[in-house]
Amino acid sequence: MDDDRTSSIRLALLGLLSGLLATAAILALRAAIDQGQRFLLGVGGGAGYESLPPLARVALPVVAGLLLGLLFDLLPRALRDVGVVHVLNRLQSPGGERLPVANIVTQFVGAVAAIVGGHSVDREGPAVHLGAGSASLLGRWLKLDAEEERSLLAAGAAAAIAAAFDTPLAAVVFAIEVLRVRYEVGRFLPIIVAAVTASIASRVLALTPASFTVIPEYLSTHWEIVAVLVLGGGIGLLASGFSTLAVRTARATSQWRCVIAFPAAGLLTGAIALWTPQVMGIGYDTLAVMLAGQGELALVVPLVATKLIATSVSVGLRVPGGLIGPTLVIGGAAGASLGLALAMLASDQAASSGFYATVGMAAMMGATLRAPLAALTALLETTANPNIILPGMIAVASAEVVRRSIGNSRSVFDMLRDARPVARRRG
């Protein structure tokens, strides 16, 4: 009994430390991105890209990609592996390999440069790497065995998601569904403690909201269940298209040098930004507008396609940013498009476009990451509205059914693992 009590206390303390370290890393990343955008655009939060003149919208991501590509090409191949795919490789390796310090530094610098430079990627994928890496460093310093360090690595990754979105329970489910950590009470105690610690710490320490605000909404009439079902099916197609385009790009360009791949991603993003400048950066400012029900059809309809193309190609070209945030933007835009269309047809009967954007956001996350429970849990935590769970479940389930029915049943991270060169698994 005493041994069990001591072990539980020890695991809880390890989770607490992992959560604090992950939060510090995530806040440092967020602050660096914000300061970079303030210096470059005169405003933080990624809201200034729309005000750039047309030539600057193209030049900025191309130049950022060129400089970043030159830097990455100077690094040994093993040190360029970053993001959630890198964390998955380490978690799933038989020997429980640690996350190298150099890769953590590469991820931090690469993510800041790519996001500030206007590439259509997010900070949440890098945050998972930084959170897992900081916990891995703690395990190395304490000389933990491979199994304990693996648990700590998962705890750091979950803490990053909790700190980013203030969704501690969804972060724990993320560890199960996306990172595929086998559930055991002893193994998950530090993960739970880390997620809770990170969520609390981010609330106390962050000077700005974690990501975006979701307004509680609900279905206006029962007939809208059909609309939610259609939304989920459409998002299943979008999720499949996103994953397929990212993977095919990754396979076709796997031998490209970074100095070619990164500027190419920047050129595509910049060219699209001439038409839809909202594709630049993470897009949370635009997502907040859609979730508030203030989007317009002229914005949200093209944004579905442009954000999907810009992000999937950028991810396939190995730009060192994440894809979780952009998938939320894509799903939110798809949902807002349907909501605005319904409002035009039956303005006094349909729920707001913000409601459909919220449900679409969760469905796209669940279908792309193959994490339906994490998506639903995040939906409940971000809205604090149990009335949205039923339509959320319908949309998430229908999106999952459609994606499976067309033979695309793996998460985008697993597909990218297989599409990238074998060298990524060494070191």
C-alpha positions as CSV (number, residue, x, y, z in Angstrom):
1,M,0.0,0.0,0.0
2,D,2.8,2.4,0.9
3,D,4.5,1.6,-2.4
4,D,1.4,2.3,-4.4
5,R,0.9,5.6,-2.5
6,T,4.4,6.7,-3.1
7,S,4.2,5.7,-6.8
8,S,1.0,7.7,-7.3
9,I,2.4,10.8,-5.6
10,R,5.6,10.5,-7.7
11,L,3.6,10.1,-11.0
12,A,1.4,13.1,-10.0
13,L,4.4,15.3,-9.4
14,L,6.0,14.3,-12.7
15,G,2.7,15.2,-14.4
16,L,2.6,18.5,-12.6
17,L,6.2,19.4,-13.7
18,S,5.5,18.2,-17.2
19,G,2.4,20.4,-17.4
20,L,4.3,23.5,-16.1
21,L,7.2,22.9,-18.5
22,A,4.9,22.4,-21.5
23,T,2.9,25.6,-20.6
24,A,6.1,27.6,-20.4
25,A,7.2,26.3,-23.8
26,I,3.9,27.0,-25.4
27,L,3.6,30.5,-24.0
28,A,7.1,31.2,-25.2
29,L,6.2,30.1,-28.7
30,R,3.0,32.1,-28.7
31,A,4.9,35.2,-27.4
32,A,7.6,34.9,-30.1
33,I,5.0,34.6,-32.8
34,D,3.0,37.5,-31.5
35,Q,6.1,39.7,-31.2
36,G,7.2,38.7,-34.7
37,Q,3.8,39.6,-36.1
38,R,3.8,42.9,-34.2
39,F,7.2,43.8,-35.6
40,L,6.3,42.8,-39.1
41,L,2.6,43.8,-39.4
42,G,2.2,46.3,-36.6
43,V,-0.4,44.1,-34.9
44,G,-0.4,40.8,-33.1
45,G,-2.7,37.8,-33.3
46,G,-2.2,37.3,-37.1
47,A,-4.7,40.0,-38.0
48,G,-2.6,42.1,-40.2
49,Y,-2.0,40.0,-43.3
50,E,-5.2,41.2,-45.0
51,S,-3.8,44.8,-44.9
52,L,-0.6,43.9,-46.8
53,P,-0.4,45.1,-50.4
54,P,-0.7,42.4,-53.0
55,L,3.0,42.2,-53.8
56,A,3.9,41.8,-50.1
57,R,1.4,39.0,-49.7
58,V,3.3,37.0,-52.3
59,A,6.8,38.1,-51.3
60,L,6.5,37.6,-47.6
61,P,5.9,33.8,-47.5
62,V,8.3,33.2,-50.4
63,V,11.2,35.1,-48.7
64,A,10.4,33.5,-45.3
65,G,10.4,30.1,-47.0
66,L,13.7,30.8,-48.8
67,L,15.5,31.9,-45.6
68,L,14.0,29.0,-43.6
69,G,14.9,26.5,-46.4
70,L,18.5,27.7,-46.5
71,L,18.7,27.2,-42.7
72,F,17.1,23.7,-42.8
73,D,19.4,22.5,-45.6
74,L,22.4,23.3,-43.4
75,L,21.1,21.0,-40.7
76,P,21.7,17.2,-40.7
77,R,18.7,15.3,-42.1
78,A,17.8,13.8,-38.7
79,L,17.5,17.3,-37.1
80,R,14.8,18.5,-39.5
81,D,12.2,16.1,-38.2
82,V,9.6,18.1,-36.2
83,G,5.9,18.2,-35.3
84,V,3.3,15.6,-34.3
85,V,4.7,13.1,-36.8
86,H,8.1,13.3,-35.1
87,V,6.5,12.8,-31.7
88,L,4.5,9.8,-33.0
89,N,7.7,8.3,-34.4
90,R,9.4,8.5,-31.0
91,L,6.3,7.3,-29.1
92,Q,5.8,4.3,-31.4
93,S,9.5,3.2,-31.6
94,P,10.2,-0.1,-29.8
95,G,13.1,1.4,-27.8
96,G,11.2,4.4,-26.6
97,E,13.6,6.8,-28.2
98,R,13.9,10.3,-26.6
99,L,13.2,13.6,-28.4
100,P,16.5,15.2,-29.3
101,V,17.1,18.7,-27.9
102,A,18.3,20.0,-31.3
103,N,15.0,19.0,-33.0
104,I,13.1,21.0,-30.3
105,V,15.1,24.1,-31.1
106,T,14.6,23.5,-34.8
107,Q,10.8,23.2,-34.2
108,F,10.7,26.4,-32.2
109,V,12.6,28.5,-34.7
110,G,11.0,26.9,-37.7
111,A,7.4,27.4,-36.4
112,V,8.0,31.1,-35.5
113,A,9.6,31.9,-38.9
114,A,6.9,30.0,-40.9
115,I,3.9,31.4,-39.1
116,V,5.2,35.0,-38.9
117,G,6.1,34.7,-42.5
118,G,2.5,34.1,-43.5
119,H,2.6,30.4,-44.3
120,S,-0.8,28.6,-43.8
121,V,0.2,26.5,-40.8
122,D,-0.5,26.6,-37.1
123,R,1.3,26.7,-33.7
124,E,-0.5,23.7,-32.2
125,G,1.4,21.0,-34.0
126,P,4.7,22.6,-33.0
127,A,3.3,23.1,-29.5
128,V,2.8,19.3,-29.2
129,H,6.4,18.8,-30.2
130,L,7.6,21.4,-27.7
131,G,5.4,20.1,-24.9
132,A,6.5,16.5,-25.5
133,G,10.1,17.6,-25.8
134,S,10.2,19.5,-22.6
135,A,8.7,16.5,-20.7
136,S,11.3,14.3,-22.4
137,L,14.1,16.5,-21.2
138,L,12.6,16.2,-17.7
139,G,12.6,12.5,-17.9
140,R,16.2,12.4,-19.2
141,W,17.3,14.7,-16.3
142,L,15.6,12.5,-13.7
143,K,17.0,9.3,-15.5
144,L,13.6,7.7,-15.8
145,D,13.3,4.3,-17.6
146,A,12.0,4.1,-21.1
147,E,8.4,3.3,-20.1
148,E,8.2,6.2,-17.6
149,E,9.7,8.6,-20.1
150,R,7.2,7.5,-22.8
151,S,4.4,8.4,-20.4
152,L,6.0,11.7,-19.6
153,L,6.4,12.5,-23.3
154,A,2.7,11.8,-23.8
155,A,1.9,14.0,-20.8
156,G,3.8,16.9,-22.3
157,A,2.0,16.5,-25.6
158,A,-1.4,16.5,-23.9
159,A,-0.4,19.5,-21.8
160,A,0.4,21.4,-25.0
161,I,-3.2,20.8,-26.3
162,A,-4.7,21.7,-23.0
163,A,-2.7,24.9,-22.8
164,A,-3.5,25.9,-26.4
165,F,-7.3,25.4,-26.3
166,D,-8.1,25.3,-22.5
167,T,-9.5,21.8,-23.1
168,P,-7.8,19.4,-20.5
169,L,-10.2,16.5,-21.0
170,A,-10.0,16.7,-24.8
171,A,-6.2,16.8,-24.4
172,V,-6.2,13.5,-22.5
173,V,-8.4,11.9,-25.2
174,F,-6.1,13.3,-27.8
175,A,-3.3,11.2,-26.2
176,I,-5.4,8.1,-26.7
177,E,-6.8,8.7,-30.2
178,V,-4.0,10.6,-32.0
179,L,-0.9,9.6,-30.1
180,R,-2.3,6.1,-29.5
181,V,-1.1,5.8,-25.9
182,R,-2.5,2.6,-24.4
183,Y,-4.9,3.4,-21.5
184,E,-3.8,2.3,-18.1
185,V,-4.6,4.1,-14.8
186,G,-1.0,4.3,-13.7
187,R,0.2,5.4,-17.2
188,F,-2.5,8.1,-17.5
189,L,-2.2,9.7,-14.1
190,P,0.7,12.0,-15.1
191,I,-1.1,12.7,-18.4
192,I,-4.3,13.8,-16.6
193,V,-2.3,15.9,-14.1
194,A,-0.2,17.5,-16.8
195,A,-3.3,18.5,-18.8
196,V,-5.1,20.0,-15.8
197,T,-1.9,21.8,-14.7
198,A,-1.3,23.2,-18.2
199,S,-4.9,24.4,-18.5
200,I,-4.8,26.2,-15.2
201,A,-1.3,27.6,-15.8
202,S,-2.3,29.0,-19.2
203,R,-5.3,30.7,-17.7
204,V,-3.2,32.3,-15.0
205,L,-0.1,33.2,-17.1
206,A,-1.5,34.0,-20.5
207,L,-2.2,37.7,-21.1
208,T,-4.5,36.9,-24.1
209,P,-7.2,34.2,-24.6
210,A,-5.8,30.8,-25.5
211,S,-7.1,30.7,-29.1
212,F,-10.7,31.9,-29.7
213,T,-14.1,32.3,-28.1
214,V,-17.0,30.0,-28.9
215,I,-20.5,31.4,-28.3
216,P,-23.0,28.8,-26.9
217,E,-25.6,27.9,-29.6
218,Y,-28.3,25.3,-30.2
219,L,-30.5,23.9,-33.0
220,S,-33.6,26.1,-33.7
221,T,-35.7,23.3,-35.2
222,H,-35.6,19.5,-35.5
223,W,-35.4,19.6,-39.3
224,E,-32.0,21.1,-39.0
225,I,-30.7,17.6,-38.0
226,V,-30.8,16.9,-41.7
227,A,-28.7,19.9,-42.4
228,V,-26.2,18.8,-39.7
229,L,-26.1,15.3,-41.3
230,V,-25.3,16.9,-44.7
231,L,-22.6,19.1,-43.1
232,G,-20.9,16.1,-41.6
233,G,-21.0,14.2,-44.9
234,G,-19.5,17.2,-46.7
235,I,-16.8,17.6,-44.2
236,G,-15.9,13.9,-44.5
237,L,-15.2,14.6,-48.1
238,L,-13.1,17.7,-47.2
239,A,-11.1,15.8,-44.6
240,S,-10.4,13.0,-47.1
241,G,-9.4,15.6,-49.8
242,F,-7.1,17.4,-47.3
243,S,-5.3,14.2,-46.2
244,T,-5.0,12.9,-49.8
245,L,-3.6,16.2,-51.2
246,A,-1.1,16.5,-48.3
247,V,0.2,12.9,-48.7
248,R,0.4,13.1,-52.5
249,T,2.4,16.3,-52.2
250,A,4.7,14.8,-49.6
251,R,5.4,11.8,-51.8
252,A,5.9,13.8,-54.9
253,T,8.3,16.2,-53.3
254,S,10.0,14.0,-50.7
255,Q,13.4,14.5,-52.4
256,W,13.1,18.2,-52.8
257,R,15.6,20.3,-50.9
258,C,14.0,22.6,-48.3
259,V,15.3,25.6,-50.1
260,I,13.0,24.6,-53.0
261,A,10.1,23.1,-51.0
262,F,9.5,26.0,-48.5
263,P,9.5,28.9,-51.0
264,A,7.3,26.8,-53.3
265,A,4.8,26.5,-50.4
266,G,5.2,30.2,-49.8
267,L,4.6,31.0,-53.5
268,L,1.4,29.0,-53.5
269,T,0.1,30.6,-50.3
270,G,1.0,34.0,-51.5
271,A,-0.7,33.5,-54.9
272,I,-3.9,32.3,-53.2
273,A,-3.7,35.2,-50.7
274,L,-4.1,37.6,-53.7
275,W,-7.6,36.4,-53.8
276,T,-8.2,35.3,-50.1
277,P,-5.6,36.9,-47.8
278,Q,-7.2,35.2,-44.8
279,V,-5.3,32.0,-45.7
280,M,-2.1,33.6,-44.4
281,G,-1.0,32.6,-41.0
282,I,-3.1,30.4,-38.6
283,G,-6.4,32.1,-39.3
284,Y,-7.8,32.2,-35.8
285,D,-8.9,35.8,-36.2
286,T,-11.0,34.8,-39.1
287,L,-12.3,31.7,-37.3
288,A,-13.4,33.9,-34.4
289,V,-15.5,36.0,-36.8
290,M,-17.2,32.9,-38.2
291,L,-17.9,31.5,-34.7
292,A,-19.5,34.7,-33.7
293,G,-21.9,34.4,-36.6
294,Q,-20.5,37.4,-38.4
295,G,-19.0,35.7,-41.5
296,E,-20.1,36.5,-45.0
297,L,-20.7,34.1,-47.9
298,A,-18.2,35.9,-50.1
299,L,-15.5,35.2,-47.5
300,V,-16.3,31.7,-46.1
301,V,-17.2,29.9,-49.3
302,P,-13.8,30.5,-51.1
303,L,-12.0,30.1,-47.8
304,V,-13.0,26.4,-47.6
305,A,-11.1,25.6,-50.7
306,T,-8.2,28.1,-50.4
307,K,-7.3,27.2,-46.9
308,L,-7.5,23.5,-47.6
309,I,-5.2,23.8,-50.6
310,A,-2.7,26.1,-49.0
311,T,-2.4,24.1,-45.8
312,S,-2.4,20.6,-47.2
313,V,0.3,21.5,-49.8
314,S,2.4,23.4,-47.2
315,V,2.2,20.4,-44.8
316,G,3.1,18.1,-47.7
317,L,6.1,20.3,-48.5
318,R,7.3,19.9,-44.9
319,V,6.9,23.5,-43.8
320,P,7.6,23.3,-40.0
321,G,4.2,24.2,-38.7
322,G,1.0,22.3,-37.7
323,L,-2.3,21.5,-39.4
324,I,-4.7,21.3,-36.4
325,G,-5.6,25.0,-36.4
326,P,-6.1,25.2,-40.2
327,T,-8.5,22.2,-40.1
328,L,-10.6,24.1,-37.6
329,V,-10.7,27.1,-39.9
330,I,-11.7,24.9,-42.9
331,G,-14.4,23.1,-40.9
332,G,-15.6,26.4,-39.5
333,A,-15.8,28.0,-42.9
334,A,-17.7,25.0,-44.3
335,G,-20.2,25.1,-41.4
336,A,-20.6,28.9,-41.7
337,S,-21.2,28.5,-45.5
338,L,-24.1,26.1,-44.8
339,G,-25.5,28.2,-41.9
340,L,-25.5,31.4,-44.0
341,A,-27.1,29.6,-46.9
342,L,-29.9,28.3,-44.6
343,A,-30.4,31.7,-43.1
344,M,-31.0,33.1,-46.6
345,L,-33.7,30.4,-47.2
346,A,-35.3,30.4,-43.7
347,S,-33.9,33.2,-41.7
348,D,-36.4,32.9,-38.9
349,Q,-36.1,29.2,-38.4
350,A,-32.4,28.2,-38.9
351,A,-29.7,28.4,-36.2
352,S,-27.0,31.0,-36.6
353,S,-24.1,30.5,-38.9
354,G,-21.9,30.6,-35.8
355,F,-23.6,27.4,-34.6
356,Y,-22.9,25.6,-37.9
357,A,-19.3,26.9,-37.9
358,T,-18.8,25.4,-34.4
359,V,-20.2,22.0,-35.4
360,G,-18.2,22.0,-38.6
361,M,-15.0,22.9,-36.8
362,A,-15.4,19.8,-34.5
363,A,-16.4,17.5,-37.4
364,M,-13.3,18.5,-39.5
365,M,-11.0,18.0,-36.5
366,G,-12.4,14.6,-35.8
367,A,-12.4,13.4,-39.4
368,T,-8.9,14.7,-40.3
369,L,-7.1,13.5,-37.1
370,R,-9.3,10.4,-36.7
371,A,-10.1,11.6,-33.2
372,P,-13.9,11.8,-32.9
373,L,-14.0,11.6,-29.1
374,A,-11.4,14.3,-28.8
375,A,-13.3,16.5,-31.2
376,L,-16.6,16.0,-29.3
377,T,-14.9,16.5,-25.9
378,A,-13.3,19.7,-27.2
379,L,-16.7,20.8,-28.5
380,L,-18.3,20.4,-25.1
381,E,-15.4,22.1,-23.3
382,T,-15.1,25.1,-25.6
383,T,-18.9,25.8,-25.7
384,A,-19.9,24.7,-22.2
385,N,-23.1,23.8,-23.9
386,P,-24.5,20.3,-23.6
387,N,-27.2,21.2,-26.2
388,I,-24.6,21.1,-28.9
389,I,-23.5,17.5,-28.3
390,L,-26.3,15.8,-30.2
391,P,-25.8,17.8,-33.4
392,G,-22.0,17.5,-32.8
393,M,-22.2,13.7,-32.6
394,I,-24.3,13.6,-35.8
395,A,-21.8,15.7,-37.7
396,V,-18.7,14.0,-36.4
397,A,-20.2,10.5,-37.0
398,S,-21.4,11.2,-40.5
399,A,-18.0,12.8,-41.4
400,E,-16.3,9.6,-40.1
401,V,-18.6,7.3,-42.0
402,V,-18.0,9.2,-45.3
403,R,-14.3,9.2,-44.9
404,R,-14.2,5.5,-44.1
405,S,-16.5,4.7,-47.0
406,I,-14.1,6.1,-49.5
407,G,-11.2,4.1,-48.1
408,N,-9.5,6.8,-46.2
409,S,-9.5,5.4,-42.6
410,R,-6.2,6.6,-41.2
411,S,-5.3,9.9,-39.6
412,V,-3.4,12.4,-41.6
413,F,-0.4,12.1,-39.2
414,D,-0.2,8.3,-39.8
415,M,-0.4,8.9,-43.6
416,L,2.3,11.5,-43.5
417,R,4.5,9.2,-41.5
418,D,4.4,6.6,-44.3
419,A,4.8,9.2,-47.0
420,R,8.0,10.8,-45.7
421,P,11.5,9.4,-46.2
422,V,12.7,6.5,-44.1
423,A,15.5,8.7,-42.7
424,R,13.0,10.4,-40.5
425,R,12.9,7.3,-38.2
426,R,16.5,7.4,-37.3
427,G,18.4,9.6,-34.8
